[in-house]
Amino acid sequence: MNKPAFTTYDTAWCPGCGNFAILETLTGVLNQLATPPHQVVLVGGIGQAAKTNQYITANGFSGLHGRSLPAAAAIKIANNDLTVIVNTGDGDSYGEGGNHFLHNIRRNVDITHFVHDNQIYGLTKGQPSPTSDPCDPLHKAAACNMGATFNPLLVALAAGATFVARSFSGDKKHLADMMAAAIKHPGYALVDILQPCVSFNKINTFAYYKQRVKPLDDRHDPTNKLAAIEKAMEFGDTIPIGILYQQATPTYADKRPELFDNIPLVDKHVPQSAIETLIKSYI
């Protein structure tokens, strides 16, 4: 039997963390898609989810907190032959990285964004994240939102995302399907992955999600943006999972003449004279 191209390393995650299932599922999906490891780049920022690129046999880039998306977009623009996948946490992407989240959606660079959403800051020991539940005097959560809870799927749809999905780390089959569809989608693709933080979030547990997540049925039309918005607003006793919205639109590369020839920027020859001229223009 041939050895899988993608394998994993030992991790520093807490036993029972939802990140294990996400890592295992992503590894399986990459092996199924059969893209060579040297053509895959996993990008992360700071946080437990952002460590994913350090635990799998592919190219990896670790950036600053909330700053993984611009790095991922630059990598893809420089070398369109690469499959670029971002793994971040809900605080990393929706908090510190909120501005980059919005504007990378607008640019529609062909990257895949997996957000490991445990509704808390796990690395820094349990502070509320943008997706934490709202505070309730009768709901004694260790961390909760004094303001409005951030709805990433609704914001992504409003900003113009062309692929918006949600899944659950406890359903590996569903998660694998969402990951594969997102990676294959031409353009920016968001998958918000609900996952438990066993150390610091005692409210949004595995059982909590398991009782609430419900796959979208066949009646849902992922090309209907209004229907997607309605589903994005459902988050309570029932949490819809699946592809809420998908649309084929021109990507960033489709709009840039310098990328039309399908030759990656990294492979294009730039004469020394052109570089010298550019430098002199700043003197």
Backbone torsions as a table, in degrees:
resi	resn	phi	psi	omega
1	MET	NA	135.0	178.2
2	ASN	-70.3	140.9	177.5
3	LYS	-71.5	135.8	177.8
4	PRO	-56.1	140.9	-179.8
5	ALA	-66.8	-36.8	-180.0
6	PHE	-105.5	125.3	175.5
7	THR	-130.1	175.7	-176.7
8	THR	-122.1	163.1	176.9
9	TYR	-109.0	170.0	174.0
10	ASP	-62.5	144.7	-177.1
11	THR	-112.0	171.2	176.5
12	ALA	-111.1	19.4	-179.2
13	TRP	-80.0	155.8	178.1
14	CYS	-68.9	142.2	175.8
15	PRO	-55.9	131.1	-179.3
16	GLY	93.6	-6.5	179.7
17	CYS	-62.8	141.2	178.8
18	GLY	-65.4	-16.6	179.6
19	ASN	-63.1	-28.8	179.5
20	PHE	-60.8	-45.4	-179.8
21	ALA	-66.1	-36.1	179.2
22	ILE	-66.6	-44.8	178.9
23	LEU	-62.3	-46.4	-179.3
24	GLU	-62.9	-42.3	-178.9
25	THR	-67.8	-43.2	179.1
26	LEU	-61.9	-41.8	178.1
27	THR	-60.1	-44.0	178.8
28	GLY	-64.2	-40.6	179.5
29	VAL	-64.8	-43.9	179.6
30	LEU	-62.8	-39.5	176.8
31	ASN	-66.3	-36.8	178.8
32	GLN	-68.0	-39.2	179.8
33	LEU	-73.0	-19.4	173.8
34	ALA	62.0	29.9	171.3
35	THR	-80.0	128.4	-178.6
36	PRO	-58.6	141.0	-178.2
37	PRO	-54.7	-31.8	-178.8
38	HIS	-72.8	-9.8	177.2
39	GLN	-103.3	8.6	178.7
40	VAL	-115.9	133.6	175.6
41	VAL	-123.3	122.4	175.7
42	LEU	-101.6	126.1	-174.7
43	VAL	-116.6	141.0	177.5
44	GLY	-142.6	165.9	175.5
45	GLY	-106.0	-115.4	176.9
46	ILE	-125.8	138.4	179.4
47	GLY	136.4	173.7	-179.1
48	GLN	-65.5	-44.8	178.4
49	ALA	-63.0	-36.5	-176.7
50	ALA	-68.8	-10.6	176.9
51	LYS	-79.1	-6.5	-174.8
52	THR	-53.3	-41.3	-178.1
53	ASN	-65.1	-17.8	179.4
54	GLN	-84.6	-9.0	-172.9
55	TYR	-113.9	11.4	-177.6
56	ILE	-137.6	146.1	-174.8
57	THR	-80.4	76.5	174.1
58	ALA	-148.4	173.6	173.1
59	ASN	-63.9	142.3	-179.3
60	GLY	-136.0	147.0	174.9
61	PHE	-136.1	125.0	177.9
62	SER	-110.1	119.4	-178.3
63	GLY	-106.5	-158.4	-179.9
64	LEU	-84.6	168.6	-179.2
65	HIS	-62.9	119.7	179.4
66	GLY	81.3	3.1	-172.9
67	ARG	-114.2	21.9	-177.8
68	SER	-74.4	-34.5	-175.2
69	LEU	-64.6	-46.0	177.8
70	PRO	-63.2	-34.7	177.0
71	ALA	-65.8	-43.0	179.4
72	ALA	-63.9	-42.6	179.2
73	ALA	-62.5	-42.0	179.6
74	ALA	-63.8	-40.1	178.7
75	ILE	-61.7	-45.0	-179.0
76	LYS	-67.3	-40.5	179.4
77	ILE	-65.3	-38.2	-178.9
78	ALA	-71.9	-32.2	-178.8
79	ASN	-143.8	92.5	-176.0
80	ASN	-67.7	-11.9	178.7
81	ASP	-75.0	-13.3	-176.0
82	LEU	-86.7	145.9	169.1
83	THR	-93.6	116.8	-173.6
84	VAL	-111.1	122.5	-176.6
85	ILE	-126.4	128.7	-179.5
86	VAL	-105.3	131.7	172.8
87	ASN	-119.2	118.4	-179.6
88	THR	-139.7	170.1	173.4
89	GLY	-95.5	173.3	-179.9
90	ASP	-67.6	-35.4	175.7
91	GLY	-70.1	-42.3	-178.8
92	ASP	-59.3	-45.8	-175.0
93	SER	-90.6	-41.4	-172.5
94	TYR	-93.6	-17.6	178.1
95	GLY	-98.7	-90.7	179.9
96	GLU	-56.0	-35.8	-175.9
97	GLY	-97.6	17.2	-174.9
98	GLY	-58.0	-41.8	-179.5
99	ASN	-66.0	-42.0	177.5
100	HIS	-66.3	-35.6	177.2
101	PHE	-57.1	-48.2	-178.7
102	LEU	-63.6	-48.7	-170.5
103	HIS	-81.3	-22.4	172.0
104	ASN	-74.0	-28.5	171.9
105	ILE	-63.0	-46.0	-178.3
106	ARG	-61.6	-37.9	-178.0
107	ARG	-74.1	-28.8	179.3
108	ASN	58.2	42.8	171.8
109	VAL	-67.9	144.6	-174.6
110	ASP	-77.1	74.7	176.4
111	ILE	-129.1	157.6	179.7
112	THR	-110.5	132.9	-173.6
113	HIS	-122.8	109.7	176.6
114	PHE	-102.5	116.8	178.4
115	VAL	-103.3	117.2	178.1
116	HIS	-82.7	97.4	-168.8
117	ASP	-99.9	97.8	177.3
118	ASN	-104.3	10.8	175.2
119	GLN	59.4	33.1	-179.1
120	ILE	-168.0	161.2	169.7
121	TYR	-89.1	105.7	-177.1
122	GLY	-81.3	-41.1	-175.9
123	LEU	-63.5	-37.6	-176.9
124	THR	-98.9	20.4	164.6
125	LYS	78.2	44.0	161.2
126	GLY	97.2	18.1	175.2
127	GLN	-73.3	156.9	178.5
128	PRO	-67.1	139.9	175.3
129	SER	-103.2	174.6	178.4
130	PRO	-57.0	-28.8	-177.2
131	THR	-95.9	5.4	177.5
132	SER	-61.6	152.0	179.0
133	ASP	-62.1	152.1	176.6
134	PRO	-66.8	151.9	-179.9
135	CYS	-70.1	142.6	-179.9
136	ASP	-144.5	123.8	-178.9
137	PRO	-54.3	-26.8	-179.4
138	LEU	-94.8	-2.4	-176.0
139	HIS	-118.5	90.4	-169.8
140	LYS	-80.8	71.4	176.5
141	ALA	-83.1	145.1	178.0
142	ALA	-65.6	-30.8	179.2
143	ALA	-138.4	130.7	-179.4
144	CYS	-150.7	163.4	-177.5
145	ASN	-90.1	122.8	173.8
146	MET	-71.9	-28.4	178.0
147	GLY	-103.3	-160.5	-179.1
148	ALA	-72.7	141.8	175.9
149	THR	-74.8	134.6	-179.3
150	PHE	-72.9	132.1	177.8
151	ASN	-108.4	96.9	-172.8
152	PRO	-64.7	-37.0	-178.1
153	LEU	-69.3	-40.4	179.0
154	LEU	-65.3	-42.7	178.7
155	VAL	-64.9	-42.4	179.8
156	ALA	-61.5	-42.7	178.6
157	LEU	-64.1	-43.0	-179.8
158	ALA	-65.3	-32.0	-178.7
159	ALA	-81.0	-10.1	176.2
160	GLY	103.0	20.3	178.7
161	ALA	-60.9	140.6	-177.0
162	THR	-96.5	-6.3	175.1
163	PHE	-147.7	116.6	-178.5
164	VAL	-132.6	120.9	-177.8
165	ALA	-142.6	163.7	174.4
166	ARG	-137.9	146.9	176.3
167	SER	-145.8	-173.6	-175.0
168	PHE	-138.3	131.4	-176.9
169	SER	-63.0	-20.0	-179.7
170	GLY	-82.7	-2.6	177.8
171	ASP	-123.6	86.6	-172.1
172	LYS	-65.5	-35.1	179.4
173	LYS	-63.6	-48.6	179.1
174	HIS	-62.7	-44.5	-179.1
175	LEU	-61.5	-42.4	179.1
176	ALA	-61.6	-41.5	178.8
177	ASP	-62.7	-42.4	-179.8
178	MET	-66.8	-41.8	179.8
179	MET	-62.7	-47.0	-178.5
180	ALA	-62.5	-43.3	-179.8
181	ALA	-64.6	-38.9	-179.6
182	ALA	-67.0	-42.6	-179.3
183	ILE	-65.0	-37.0	-178.8
184	LYS	-76.6	-19.1	-176.5
185	HIS	-68.4	130.4	176.7
186	PRO	-80.0	107.3	-177.6
187	GLY	126.4	-178.6	179.8
188	TYR	-67.0	128.9	-179.3
189	ALA	-128.4	125.8	179.3
190	LEU	-108.6	129.4	169.2
191	VAL	-125.0	111.9	176.1
192	ASP	-86.6	116.0	-173.3
193	ILE	-108.1	110.7	177.0
194	LEU	-71.1	130.5	-179.0
195	GLN	-151.6	142.5	-178.3
196	PRO	-76.7	144.3	166.9
197	CYS	-105.8	103.1	-171.3
198	VAL	-72.0	-18.8	-176.5
199	SER	-88.2	-37.4	-169.5
200	PHE	-124.4	-14.3	178.9
201	ASN	-114.0	100.3	-176.9
202	LYS	-93.3	0.9	179.0
203	ILE	-96.9	-57.1	-177.7
204	ASN	-87.5	70.9	-175.1
205	THR	-88.6	177.6	175.1
206	PHE	-56.5	-46.2	-179.3
207	ALA	-64.1	-38.5	178.7
208	TYR	-57.4	-50.8	-179.8
209	TYR	-68.4	-42.5	-176.4
210	LYS	-57.9	-36.5	-178.7
211	GLN	-75.5	-18.9	-170.8
212	ARG	-111.5	-30.9	-175.6
213	VAL	-68.5	140.2	-178.9
214	LYS	-144.0	117.6	180.0
215	PRO	-59.5	142.9	174.9
216	LEU	-60.6	139.3	179.6
217	ASP	-86.4	176.0	-175.1
218	ASP	-65.9	-14.4	180.0
219	ARG	-76.5	-18.3	-179.6
220	HIS	-73.6	129.9	179.5
221	ASP	-101.8	106.8	-176.7
222	PRO	-69.5	-5.6	175.4
223	THR	-92.9	-5.4	-179.2
224	ASN	-93.8	104.7	-174.6
225	LYS	-68.0	-36.9	178.8
226	LEU	-64.7	-39.5	176.6
227	ALA	-65.2	-37.3	178.2
228	ALA	-64.8	-40.9	178.8
229	ILE	-61.8	-42.9	178.3
230	GLU	-60.8	-43.2	179.9
231	LYS	-68.3	-35.2	179.2
232	ALA	-64.3	-25.3	-178.7
233	MET	-85.8	-4.9	176.8
234	GLU	-88.3	111.8	177.4
235	PHE	-157.3	94.3	-177.9
236	GLY	-169.8	-118.6	177.7
237	ASP	-64.8	-27.0	174.5
238	THR	-125.1	133.2	177.9
239	ILE	-124.4	107.3	-179.8
240	PRO	-67.5	137.7	174.1
241	ILE	-126.1	147.9	-177.5
242	GLY	136.8	-170.4	177.6
243	ILE	-84.3	106.7	179.6
244	LEU	-74.1	-38.5	-175.4
245	TYR	-151.4	139.6	174.5
246	GLN	-151.7	131.5	179.8
247	GLN	-145.8	139.1	177.4
248	ALA	-88.7	115.2	176.4
249	THR	-135.2	161.8	179.1
250	PRO	-57.6	136.7	176.8
251	THR	-86.0	175.7	177.5
252	TYR	-56.2	-43.3	-178.9
253	ALA	-65.5	-29.1	179.8
254	ASP	-71.1	-16.0	-175.4
255	LYS	-105.5	-3.7	-175.2
256	ARG	-109.0	111.3	-177.4
257	PRO	-55.0	-34.7	-177.9
258	GLU	-68.5	-9.0	179.5
259	LEU	-109.7	0.0	-174.2
260	PHE	-66.6	-24.8	-175.0
261	ASP	-82.3	1.1	178.0
262	ASN	65.0	13.4	173.3
263	ILE	-93.6	117.8	-178.8
264	PRO	-55.0	143.9	179.2
265	LEU	-55.3	-35.5	-177.6
266	VAL	-64.4	-22.7	-178.3
267	ASP	-97.4	-2.7	-178.0
268	LYS	-84.5	138.5	-179.7
269	HIS	-83.6	129.5	176.0
270	VAL	-116.0	115.8	-178.2
271	PRO	-64.5	147.9	-179.7
272	GLN	-57.0	-35.9	-178.9
273	SER	-61.8	-36.5	179.4
274	ALA	-67.6	-37.8	178.1
275	ILE	-66.3	-43.2	179.8
276	GLU	-63.2	-40.6	178.5
277	THR	-62.7	-41.1	179.5
278	LEU	-65.2	-43.1	179.5
279	ILE	-62.1	-43.1	-179.3
280	LYS	-64.5	-26.5	179.7
281	SER	-67.6	-17.0	-179.7
282	TYR	-98.5	-3.1	-178.6
283	ILE	-86.9	NA	NA
